[in-house]
Amino acid sequence: MLDIKQIRENPSFVEKRLQSRGDYDLQPLLTLDQQQRDLEAKRSHLQARSNEIGKLVGQKIKAGSDPQSPEIQSLRQEGNDLKNQIGELEPQEREIKSQLADLLLTLPNLPSESTPLGNSEEDNVEVRRWGDEYIPQNSSEILPHWEIGEHLGILNFERSVKVAQSRFVTLIGLGAALERALIQFMLDRQIAAGYTEVLPPILINTQSLTASGQLPKFAEESFKCAADDLWLSPTAEVPITNLYREEILAVEDLPINHCAYTPCFRREAGSYGRDTRGLIRLHQFNKVELYKLVHPDTSEHEHQKLVAHAEAILQELQLPYRVIELCTGDLGFSATKTYDLEVWLPAANKYREISSCSNCRDFQARRGGIRFKESGKKGTQFVHTLNGSGLAVGRTMAAILENYQQPDKTVRVPEALQPYLRQEVLT
């Protein structure tokens, strides 16, 4: 959530930054904010006069005035009139506050000053590439990952439709084992890098989705349980954010670093028929998430560390990838700055996103009321939150099935995974 004080004091700056993301008009919000402040000022003035009358009546009676005298009765009548006026203003003020809060929830985060300007993914900026030497030379002969997976008998999409619907997959035999090996490998590496593993709930309430920025904007992307105020989690970022909702942390506790394996669920309502085959865009998928709550002074440095920790997984698996910095028009709703890691898929002859590493600054913390306090300083500050995939497991499997595919239609197991899978080749 954006700071209403910042919007109020510098609306032109905020609107300019927002318009680098799309078409946003702050005037309705500013109008409501002025109405709310005018009502608050009027109510405060009336309340002050009401308090003054109550105090005056008490003083006069104490000094010997007759409680039934015309003067006292007049003051009491004025006090009652004031209370009635205050009673009429309070619901008006609550309604405008509610409208103002609803409008604030619809505004995305402000892009970082260093985020490249642009309108779409075409304007994203490539930062670096890694692993060109590992790109297969026989790309034209490589089967797409879903074909080699079905050939090996480790992926089954057709039977999954009977169980659920399209865009689900069943992993069989070494496919299931490979998924588990990847999850354990990723968790082990991130725990060694200093993250504390958590296994949070994957059914989450509306308040949690709102605090992390998924609601109200992305309601159509999420699966909701009809009988309860519970949703299937779209990413572990949501429950981890809310583990600390409405808390004041000690500055000594920062940074808090978590990693989490969870299943994730998304409708992919806006995908418009893209990636209907394979593991790239499923309704249910596994992911290992990296998450940080940090001091604002270390926010940018911690962001770079998080990106490096996600990259380290790809490097150890020897999967070629590139790092892309997203432009303002392609940023996620809660992000101020994002680096995407895109892994090479030789059968498609293109890079595809496998991790999105974002700095949200105080946007989620403000929505969720997550603060910290420094000893010797007055008041509290909002933490900064950062998140990134470390990695999307299904997409990692897809990259392995294509990049490690052999001419005889077997798949070599990356050396780093062999101790986990106890297998050198998938046949």
C-alpha positions in Angstrom: 0.0 0.0 0.0 1.2 3.5 -0.8 1.6 6.1 1.9 -1.3 8.4 1.8 0.9 11.1 3.4 3.3 10.9 0.4 0.4 11.0 -2.0 -1.1 14.0 -0.2 2.2 16.0 0.0 3.6 15.2 -3.4 0.8 14.0 -5.7 2.6 15.0 -8.9 5.6 12.8 -8.1 3.5 9.8 -7.2 1.2 10.2 -10.2 4.2 10.4 -12.6 5.7 7.3 -11.1 2.4 5.4 -11.3 1.9 6.5 -14.9 5.1 4.9 -15.8 3.3 1.6 -15.0 0.0 2.5 -16.7 -3.0 4.9 -16.6 -3.6 6.0 -13.0 -5.6 9.1 -11.9 -5.1 10.2 -8.3 -7.7 12.9 -8.2 -10.6 10.7 -6.9 -8.4 9.5 -4.1 -7.2 13.1 -3.3 -10.8 14.3 -3.2 -11.8 11.6 -0.8 -8.8 12.3 1.4 -9.7 16.0 1.6 -13.3 15.2 2.4 -12.2 12.8 5.1 -9.8 15.4 6.6 -12.5 18.1 6.5 -14.9 15.8 8.3 -12.3 14.9 10.8 -11.5 18.5 11.5 -15.2 19.4 11.9 -15.8 16.5 14.2 -12.7 17.3 16.3 -13.9 20.9 16.6 -17.4 19.8 17.7 -15.9 17.3 20.1 -13.6 19.9 21.6 -16.6 22.2 22.2 -18.6 19.3 23.7 -15.8 18.6 26.1 -15.5 22.3 27.0 -19.3 22.5 27.7 -19.2 19.4 29.9 -16.3 20.8 31.9 -18.0 24.2 32.2 -21.2 22.7 33.5 -19.3 20.7 36.1 -17.4 23.9 37.2 -20.6 26.0 37.5 -22.5 23.4 39.5 -19.5 22.9 41.8 -19.4 26.7 42.3 -23.0 26.7 43.5 -25.1 27.1 40.4 -28.5 25.5 40.3 -28.4 22.4 38.0 -31.9 23.4 36.8 -31.1 27.0 36.1 -31.7 28.3 32.6 -28.0 28.8 32.0 -27.1 25.2 32.9 -30.1 23.8 30.9 -29.0 25.9 27.9 -25.4 24.6 28.1 -26.7 21.0 28.4 -29.0 21.5 25.4 -26.0 22.8 23.4 -24.0 19.8 24.5 -26.7 17.4 23.4 -27.0 19.1 20.0 -23.2 18.8 19.6 -23.4 15.1 20.4 -26.1 14.6 17.8 -24.0 16.4 15.2 -21.0 14.3 16.0 -23.1 11.2 15.8 -24.2 12.2 12.3 -20.6 12.9 11.2 -19.0 9.7 12.5 -20.7 7.3 10.0 -20.0 9.7 7.2 -16.3 9.7 8.2 -16.2 5.9 8.5 -17.7 5.5 5.0 -15.2 7.9 3.4 -12.3 6.2 5.2 -13.5 2.9 3.9 -13.7 4.2 0.3 -10.3 5.8 0.7 -8.8 2.5 1.9 -10.4 0.6 -0.9 -8.9 3.0 -3.5 -5.5 2.8 -1.9 -5.6 -1.0 -2.2 -6.0 -0.8 -6.0 -2.8 1.3 -6.5 0.3 -0.7 -7.3 3.8 0.0 -5.8 5.8 2.9 -7.1 8.6 1.7 -9.4 12.2 2.3 -8.1 13.9 5.3 -9.4 16.4 3.0 -11.1 13.8 0.7 -12.8 14.0 1.0 -16.6 11.1 2.9 -18.1 9.0 0.9 -20.5 5.5 -0.2 -21.5 5.8 -4.0 -21.8 8.1 -7.0 -21.6 9.6 -5.8 -24.9 11.2 -3.0 -23.0 12.9 -5.2 -20.3 16.6 -5.0 -20.1 19.0 -7.9 -20.2 21.6 -7.6 -17.4 23.8 -10.7 -18.0 23.9 -14.2 -19.3 25.5 -17.3 -17.7 26.3 -20.8 -19.1 26.4 -20.3 -22.8 28.9 -23.2 -23.0 26.2 -25.5 -21.6 23.6 -24.7 -24.4 23.1 -28.0 -26.4 24.5 -28.0 -29.9 21.8 -30.3 -31.3 18.8 -28.1 -30.4 16.9 -29.0 -33.6 16.8 -32.7 -32.5 15.7 -32.1 -28.9 12.1 -33.1 -28.1 10.0 -30.6 -26.0 10.1 -31.6 -22.4 6.5 -32.9 -22.4 7.2 -35.2 -25.2 10.4 -36.7 -23.7 8.7 -36.9 -20.4 5.8 -38.9 -21.9 8.3 -41.0 -23.8 10.1 -41.9 -20.6 6.8 -42.5 -18.8 7.5 -40.0 -16.1 4.9 -37.3 -17.0 1.2 -38.0 -17.7 -1.1 -35.1 -18.7 -3.9 -37.1 -20.3 -4.8 -39.1 -17.2 -4.6 -35.9 -15.1 -7.5 -34.5 -17.1 -9.7 -37.3 -15.8 -8.7 -36.6 -12.2 -8.9 -32.8 -12.5 -8.9 -30.9 -15.8 -6.4 -29.6 -18.3 -3.2 -27.9 -17.1 -2.5 -30.5 -14.4 0.1 -33.2 -14.5 0.8 -36.5 -12.8 4.4 -37.4 -12.1 5.2 -41.1 -12.3 8.2 -43.1 -11.1 11.4 -41.2 -11.7 9.4 -38.1 -12.6 8.0 -38.0 -9.0 11.5 -38.8 -7.7 13.1 -36.1 -9.7 10.6 -33.5 -8.4 11.4 -34.5 -4.8 15.1 -34.5 -5.5 14.9 -31.0 -6.9 12.9 -29.7 -3.9 15.3 -31.2 -1.4 18.3 -30.0 -3.3 17.0 -26.4 -3.5 16.1 -26.4 0.2 19.4 -27.8 1.2 21.3 -25.1 -0.7 19.2 -22.2 0.6 19.4 -23.4 4.2 23.2 -23.5 3.8 23.0 -20.0 2.4 21.4 -18.8 5.7 17.6 -19.2 5.1 15.4 -20.7 7.8 13.0 -23.3 6.3 9.3 -22.9 7.0 6.3 -25.0 5.9 3.4 -22.6 6.1 -0.4 -23.3 5.5 -1.4 -23.4 1.9 -5.0 -22.4 2.7 -5.0 -18.7 3.5 -7.6 -16.1 4.4 -8.6 -13.0 2.5 -6.7 -10.7 4.9 -3.5 -12.5 4.1 -4.0 -12.2 0.3 -4.9 -8.5 0.8 -1.8 -7.8 2.9 0.6 -9.3 0.3 -1.0 -7.5 -2.6 -2.9 -10.4 -4.4 -6.3 -9.0 -3.5 -8.3 -7.2 -4.6 -6.6 -7.0 -8.0 -5.9 -10.7 -8.7 -9.1 -12.4 -7.3 -9.8 -14.0 -10.7 -6.3 -15.6 -10.6 -6.9 -17.4 -7.4 -8.9 -20.5 -6.3 -11.3 -19.8 -3.5 -13.0 -22.4 -1.2 -16.7 -21.6 -1.5 -17.7 -22.5 2.0 -14.9 -20.7 3.9 -12.9 -17.5 3.9 -10.0 -19.5 2.6 -8.0 -19.5 -0.7 -5.4 -21.8 -2.2 -2.1 -20.1 -1.9 -0.7 -18.8 -5.2 2.9 -18.6 -3.8 4.6 -19.1 -0.4 5.3 -15.3 -0.5 1.7 -14.8 0.8 1.7 -17.0 3.9 5.3 -16.0 4.8 4.4 -12.3 4.7 1.5 -12.9 7.0 3.4 -14.9 9.6 4.5 -11.4 10.8 1.3 -9.4 10.1 0.5 -6.7 12.6 3.8 -7.3 14.5 6.5 -5.0 15.7 9.9 -6.7 15.4 13.1 -5.8 17.1 15.7 -4.4 14.8 18.1 -7.0 16.1 15.9 -9.7 14.5 16.5 -8.3 11.0 17.1 -9.6 8.4 14.7 -12.5 8.6 15.4 -15.0 5.8 13.0 -17.8 5.0 12.8 -20.5 2.4 9.8 -22.6 1.9 8.6 -25.4 -0.3 4.9 -25.2 -1.1 2.5 -26.3 -3.8 1.1 -23.2 -5.6 -2.3 -22.8 -7.3 -3.2 -20.3 -10.0 -6.0 -20.1 -12.5 -3.8 -18.5 -15.1 -6.9 -16.6 -16.2 -4.9 -14.1 -18.2 -2.7 -16.5 -20.1 -5.1 -16.6 -23.1 -4.1 -20.0 -24.4 -0.3 -19.7 -24.0 1.7 -22.7 -22.9 -1.2 -25.1 -22.9 1.2 -28.0 -23.1 3.9 -29.0 -20.7 5.1 -27.8 -17.3 5.4 -24.1 -17.9 1.9 -22.8 -17.0 0.0 -25.3 -14.8 -2.8 -24.7 -12.3 -0.9 -26.5 -9.6 2.9 -26.5 -9.3 5.6 -26.8 -6.7 8.0 -24.0 -5.9 10.8 -23.2 -3.4 10.4 -19.6 -2.3 13.0 -17.2 -0.9 11.7 -14.5 1.3 13.4 -11.6 3.3 12.2 -9.1 5.8 15.0 -6.5 6.1 16.0 -3.1 7.3 15.3 -0.4 4.7 18.9 0.7 4.7 20.0 -2.8 3.5 17.1 -3.4 1.1 18.9 -3.0 -2.2 21.9 -5.1 -1.0 19.7 -7.9 0.2 17.8 -7.9 -3.1 21.1 -8.5 -4.9 21.9 -11.3 -2.5 18.5 -12.9 -3.0 19.0 -12.9 -6.8 22.5 -14.4 -6.4 21.0 -17.2 -4.2 18.4 -18.1 -6.9 21.1 -17.9 -9.6 23.3 -20.3 -7.6 20.8 -23.1 -8.1 20.9 -22.8 -11.9 24.6 -22.6 -11.9 25.0 -25.7 -9.8 22.6 -27.5 -12.1 24.6 -26.1 -15.1 21.5 -24.7 -16.8 22.1 -21.8 -19.1 20.1 -18.7 -18.1 20.0 -14.9 -18.4 19.0 -12.1 -15.9 16.4 -9.6 -17.0 15.5 -6.4 -15.3 11.8 -5.7 -15.7 10.7 -2.3 -17.0 8.1 -0.2 -15.2 5.3 -1.4 -17.4 6.1 -5.1 -16.7 6.5 -5.0 -12.9 4.3 -7.1 -10.7 1.7 -5.2 -8.6 3.6 -5.2 -5.3 7.2 -4.8 -6.7 9.3 -1.7 -6.9 12.2 -3.5 -8.7 12.4 -7.0 -10.2 14.9 -9.2 -11.8 13.7 -12.2 -13.7 15.9 -15.3 -14.2 15.1 -16.9 -17.6 16.4 -20.5 -18.2 17.2 -21.7 -21.7 14.8 -24.2 -23.2 16.4 -25.6 -26.4 13.3 -27.2 -27.9 11.6 -23.8 -27.9 14.8 -22.0 -28.8 14.2 -19.4 -26.2 14.7 -18.3 -22.6 11.7 -18.8 -20.2 11.1 -17.3 -16.8 12.0 -19.6 -13.9 12.3 -17.1 -11.1 11.1 -13.6 -10.4 13.1 -11.8 -7.6 11.4 -8.6 -6.4 12.0 -5.9 -3.9 8.6 -4.6 -2.5 10.2 -2.1 -0.1 7.5 -1.1 2.5 4.5 -1.8 0.2 3.5 -5.2 1.7 4.6 -4.2 5.2 2.4 -1.2 5.1 -0.6 -3.3 4.0 0.2 -5.9 6.6 1.3 -3.7 9.5 4.8 -5.2 9.8 7.1 -2.8 11.6 10.3 -2.8 13.5 11.6 -0.7 16.4 15.2 0.5 17.0 16.2 1.0 20.7 16.8 4.6 21.5 14.6 5.9 18.7 11.0 7.1 18.9 8.3 5.3 16.9 8.5 2.4 14.5 9.4 1.9 10.9 8.0 -0.5 8.2 10.3 -3.3 7.2 11.1 -3.9 3.6 10.1 -7.3 2.1 11.7 -9.2 -0.8 10.8 -12.4 -2.5 11.9 -14.7 -5.3 11.6 -18.2 -6.5 14.5 -20.4 -5.7 13.2 -22.0 -8.0 10.0 -23.0 -9.7 10.4 -26.8 -9.6 8.4 -27.8 -12.6 10.1 -25.3 -14.9 13.5 -26.5 -13.6 12.5 -30.1 -14.5 11.4 -28.9 -17.9 14.9 -27.3 -18.4 16.7 -30.5 -17.3 14.6 -32.7 -19.6 15.6 -30.5 -22.6 19.1 -29.4 -21.8 20.3 -32.8 -20.6 18.5 -34.8 -23.3 20.7 -37.3 -25.2 20.4 -38.5 -28.9 19.1 -41.9 -27.7 16.2 -40.1 -26.0 17.5 -40.7 -22.5 18.2 -37.8 -20.1 21.3 -37.3 -18.1 20.8 -36.3 -14.5 22.7 -33.2 -13.5 25.7 -34.1 -11.3 24.5 -32.0 -8.4 21.3 -34.0 -8.3 22.7 -37.5 -8.6 23.3 -37.9 -4.8 19.6 -37.1 -4.3 18.1 -39.2 -7.1 20.7 -42.0 -6.9 20.4 -42.1 -10.7 22.8 -40.9 -13.4 20.4 -41.3 -16.4 16.6 -41.2 -16.9 15.6 -44.0 -19.2 
